[in-house]
Structure formats: structure tokens, C-alpha cells
């Protein structure tokens, strides 16, 4: 019975090829994270479109809108809040631009400013709620107002928390770079979505 000898060099070569094949196989898997984000935003957009559609249906079918006796909405604070939120989109874009230039410190600064602007928007909205002359059940307009602005405010809150989470993770050296920045990019896309929804909402509630 002959014993088989194992060539160490050949064994090492086989291991090397196996490792390369494993890496190559791993790299073949596509990154579906961005696709998942887009699907999520489409789903959220459909919910908002449903709410907007219901609001327009109420407006079109009732003889008077807002119903008689509904106090007029003030434009100054919501207008300032709108300018703040739209401006925050440009600030957030600066964070994405900075990280793509490997400027991690710059990205952190822009992220922090964006989160602060989002928080200011929420404070302004709460302040407006406390000074409105109608409540949730005053009439149909009041109910629609609180549902639309409240649901959007929830999304702004989630956006602020997401930006803070990204900012927290960016403290780790090399966590984000010009080659690895999905977290910042995803937070930016979500933030732009929140801003676009607010522009539509502001037009429907305050301007029409």
C-alpha cells in the first residue's frame, strides 16, 4: 500500500485560488441597499399622496373650505420654517459632497448643522401647535391639518435621528470615505424627500 505525499506548495496554491474565488464570488453580489431605500420612499410617498388626495377631495366637495369660523393660519412662522427646511437640504448635500472628497471633519460639521436645522423646524412646529386657535376635533380642516403636519413632523423626527446616527458613526476613523458613504447618502436622499413633501404640504395648507 503506497502512501500519498502532499505537496505543501500545491496545497498553498489551491488555498490561494479558493480564497480568490471566494472573494470574487462575494463581490458578485449586488448592493441592494439603495434599491430598498427607493422602494421605502416610494411607499411613503404613496401614503402622503393618499393623504393629499383626501384633503383635496374634502376641499372640492364641501361648500366652504376651510369651514366657516375656522381661524386663518399665520404665514410668518411656517414661512420661516419652510425656508429653514429647504435650506437644510443644501446643507445636507454639503455633507455628502465633503465625504466624497474624503473630508470627514467637514461632513461631520454639515451633518451637525443639518440636524440642528431639523430640530429647529420641529420646535417651530410645536410652537405653532401651542398657539393655534383650533384643536384636532374642531372641524374637518383642523383634523386634516393636524394629521398632515403631524405625520410629516414624524418623518422629520426620523430624519433628524438618522442624521444624528450617521454623525455618531462618523466619529470612527475611516467609517465613511469617498468609497464608503452609503449612510450619509441615504440620509441625504431621505432628507430631500422630507423637504419635497413639506413644500407640497405647505402649498396645500397655507397658500391655497
C-alpha positions as CSV (number, residue, x, y, z in Angstrom):
1,X,0.0,0.0,0.0
2,X,1.6,3.2,-1.2
3,X,1.4,6.4,0.9
4,X,0.4,9.6,-0.8
5,X,2.6,12.6,-0.2
6,X,1.1,16.1,-0.1
7,X,3.0,18.8,-1.9
8,X,2.8,21.9,0.5
9,X,3.4,24.3,-2.4
10,X,0.5,22.8,-4.3
11,X,-1.8,22.9,-1.2
12,X,-0.9,26.6,-0.6
13,X,-1.7,27.4,-4.2
14,X,-5.0,25.6,-4.0
15,X,-5.9,27.6,-0.9
16,X,-4.9,30.8,-2.7
17,X,-7.2,30.1,-5.6
18,X,-10.0,29.1,-3.3
19,X,-9.7,32.4,-1.4
20,X,-9.6,34.4,-4.7
21,X,-12.7,32.5,-5.9
22,X,-14.5,33.2,-2.6
23,X,-13.7,37.0,-2.8
24,X,-14.8,37.1,-6.4
25,X,-18.0,35.3,-5.6
26,X,-18.6,37.8,-2.7
27,X,-18.0,40.8,-4.9
28,X,-20.5,39.5,-7.5
29,X,-23.4,40.1,-5.0
30,X,-25.0,43.5,-5.8
31,X,-25.7,46.1,-3.1
32,X,-29.5,46.3,-2.8
33,X,-29.5,48.9,0.0
34,X,-30.2,51.8,-2.3
35,X,-32.9,49.9,-4.1
36,X,-34.5,49.2,-0.7
37,X,-34.4,52.8,0.2
38,X,-36.0,53.9,-3.0
39,X,-38.8,51.3,-2.5
40,X,-39.3,52.5,1.0
41,X,-39.6,56.2,-0.1
42,X,-42.0,55.3,-2.9
43,X,-44.2,53.5,-0.3
44,X,-44.0,56.5,2.0
45,X,-44.8,58.9,-0.9
46,X,-47.9,56.9,-1.8
47,X,-49.1,57.3,1.8
48,X,-48.6,61.1,1.6
49,X,-50.3,61.2,-1.9
50,X,-53.3,59.4,-0.4
51,X,-53.5,62.0,2.4
52,X,-53.1,64.8,-0.1
53,X,-55.8,63.3,-2.3
54,X,-58.2,63.0,0.7
55,X,-57.5,66.7,1.6
56,X,-58.2,67.9,-2.0
57,X,-61.4,65.8,-2.1
58,X,-62.6,67.4,1.1
59,X,-61.8,70.8,-0.3
60,X,-63.6,70.1,-3.6
61,X,-66.8,68.6,-2.1
62,X,-67.5,70.9,0.8
63,X,-69.3,74.2,0.1
64,X,-66.8,76.3,2.1
65,X,-63.1,75.5,2.8
66,X,-61.9,75.9,5.4
67,X,-65.3,75.6,7.2
68,X,-66.9,78.8,8.4
69,X,-65.5,80.0,11.7
70,X,-62.0,78.5,11.2
71,X,-59.3,81.0,12.2
72,X,-56.9,81.9,9.5
73,X,-53.4,80.3,9.6
74,X,-50.5,82.6,10.2
75,X,-47.9,82.6,7.5
76,X,-44.8,84.1,9.2
77,X,-43.7,81.2,11.3
78,X,-44.5,78.4,8.8
79,X,-42.8,80.5,6.1
80,X,-39.6,80.9,8.2
81,X,-39.8,77.2,9.0
82,X,-40.1,76.4,5.3
83,X,-37.1,78.5,4.4
84,X,-35.2,76.7,7.2
85,X,-36.1,73.2,6.0
86,X,-35.4,73.9,2.3
87,X,-32.0,75.5,3.3
88,X,-31.2,72.4,5.3
89,X,-31.3,70.3,2.1
90,X,-28.4,72.3,0.7
91,X,-26.5,71.9,3.9
92,X,-27.1,68.2,3.9
93,X,-25.8,68.0,0.3
94,X,-22.6,69.7,1.5
95,X,-22.1,66.8,3.9
96,X,-22.3,64.3,1.1
97,X,-20.0,66.4,-1.1
98,X,-17.5,66.6,1.7
99,X,-17.3,62.9,2.4
100,X,-16.9,62.2,-1.3
101,X,-13.8,64.4,-1.0
102,X,-12.6,62.4,2.0
103,X,-13.3,65.4,4.2
104,X,-14.7,63.5,7.2
105,X,-14.5,66.5,9.5
106,X,-16.3,68.7,7.0
107,X,-19.0,66.1,6.6
108,X,-19.5,65.9,10.4
109,X,-19.9,69.7,10.6
110,X,-22.5,69.8,7.9
111,X,-24.4,66.8,9.4
112,X,-24.5,68.6,12.8
113,X,-25.8,71.8,11.2
114,X,-28.5,69.8,9.3
115,X,-29.6,68.0,12.4
116,X,-29.8,71.3,14.3
117,X,-31.9,72.9,11.5
118,X,-34.3,69.9,11.5
119,X,-34.6,70.3,15.3
120,X,-35.4,74.0,14.9
121,X,-38.1,73.1,12.4
122,X,-39.7,70.7,14.9
123,X,-39.5,73.3,17.7
124,X,-41.2,75.8,15.4
125,X,-44.0,73.3,14.6
126,X,-44.6,72.6,18.2
127,X,-44.7,76.3,18.9
128,X,-47.3,76.8,16.2
129,X,-49.4,73.9,17.6
130,X,-49.5,75.6,21.0
131,X,-50.7,78.9,19.5
132,X,-53.3,77.6,17.1
133,X,-56.9,78.7,17.8
134,X,-58.4,75.3,16.8
135,X,-57.9,71.8,18.0
136,X,-57.8,68.4,16.4
137,X,-61.6,67.9,16.5
138,X,-62.7,71.4,15.8
139,X,-63.7,70.6,12.2
140,X,-62.6,68.6,9.2
141,X,-60.0,71.2,8.2
142,X,-58.5,71.2,11.6
143,X,-58.3,67.4,11.7
144,X,-56.7,67.3,8.2
145,X,-54.2,70.0,9.3
146,X,-53.0,68.1,12.3
147,X,-52.9,64.7,10.6
148,X,-50.9,66.1,7.6
149,X,-48.4,68.2,9.6
150,X,-48.1,65.7,12.4
151,X,-47.4,62.8,10.0
152,X,-44.8,65.0,8.2
153,X,-43.3,66.0,11.6
154,X,-42.9,62.3,12.5
155,X,-40.8,61.9,9.3
156,X,-38.7,65.0,10.1
157,X,-38.1,63.5,13.5
158,X,-37.0,60.2,12.0
159,X,-34.7,62.1,9.6
160,X,-33.1,64.1,12.4
161,X,-32.5,60.8,14.3
162,X,-31.0,59.2,11.2
163,X,-28.6,62.1,10.7
164,X,-27.6,62.1,14.3
165,X,-26.9,58.3,14.0
166,X,-24.8,58.8,10.9
167,X,-23.0,61.7,12.7
168,X,-22.3,59.4,15.6
169,X,-21.0,56.6,13.4
170,X,-18.8,59.0,11.6
171,X,-16.7,59.5,14.7
172,X,-15.0,56.2,13.9
173,X,-11.9,56.7,11.8
174,X,-12.4,55.6,8.2
175,X,-16.0,54.6,8.8
176,X,-17.1,56.9,5.9
177,X,-14.9,57.8,3.0
178,X,-15.2,58.6,-0.7
179,X,-15.5,54.9,-1.4
180,X,-17.8,54.1,1.5
181,X,-20.5,56.6,2.2
182,X,-23.9,54.9,1.9
183,X,-25.1,56.0,5.3
184,X,-24.6,59.7,4.5
185,X,-26.0,59.4,1.0
186,X,-29.1,57.5,2.3
187,X,-29.7,60.1,5.0
188,X,-29.4,62.9,2.3
189,X,-31.9,61.3,0.0
190,X,-34.4,60.8,2.8
191,X,-34.0,64.4,3.9
192,X,-34.6,65.7,0.4
193,X,-37.8,63.5,0.4
194,X,-39.0,65.1,3.6
195,X,-38.3,68.6,2.2
196,X,-40.3,67.9,-1.1
197,X,-43.2,66.6,0.9
198,X,-43.2,69.7,3.1
199,X,-43.2,72.0,0.1
200,X,-46.3,70.3,-1.3
201,X,-47.9,70.3,2.2
202,X,-47.2,74.0,2.7
203,X,-48.7,74.9,-0.6
204,X,-51.9,72.9,0.1
205,X,-52.5,74.1,3.7
206,X,-51.1,77.6,3.8
207,X,-51.3,79.0,0.3
208,X,-54.3,77.5,-1.5
